[in-house]
Amino acid sequence: MVGIIMGSDSDLPIMQEAIDILESFDIKIEVDIVSAHRTPEKLVDYSKNAHKRGIKVIIAGAGGAAHLPGMVASMSPLPIIGVPVKSRNSIDGWDSVLSILQMPGGVPVATVALDGAKNAGILAAQIIGASDELVLNKIIAYKEELKLKVEQASARVRK
């Protein structure tokens, strides 16, 4: 199971891409809003207990001063994937990118591109696929589909 959390419901349109791709791989998900700044007690509980509920990977999306992924990583034994979200109060998204990317040694957060929730979902599936052959085969098929789409586009435009 993959936990998908975000700092506020305004992040949901971006995080929906992770939800959609994981559902397409038939991976169970748990989705919630966990604000690092407004619900710190919930953040601590989620971070310390997610693995006890069977979650294997956490995707955490946040905008602005995006502390959510790093704070979760500081307390959870699970792999954390951070999604920087370009929010209304963001400085072109750079504040979110750097807040998630620049983690201190010992507290890793895998970071995807700004608004890159789809890639976060794919990365979470790949992590799970490393020990789950059914998911691995779905990832292999997905990548073959990507290859086929490029080949078809190439055939259409080639002169």
Disulfide bonds with the S-S distance in Angstrom:
none
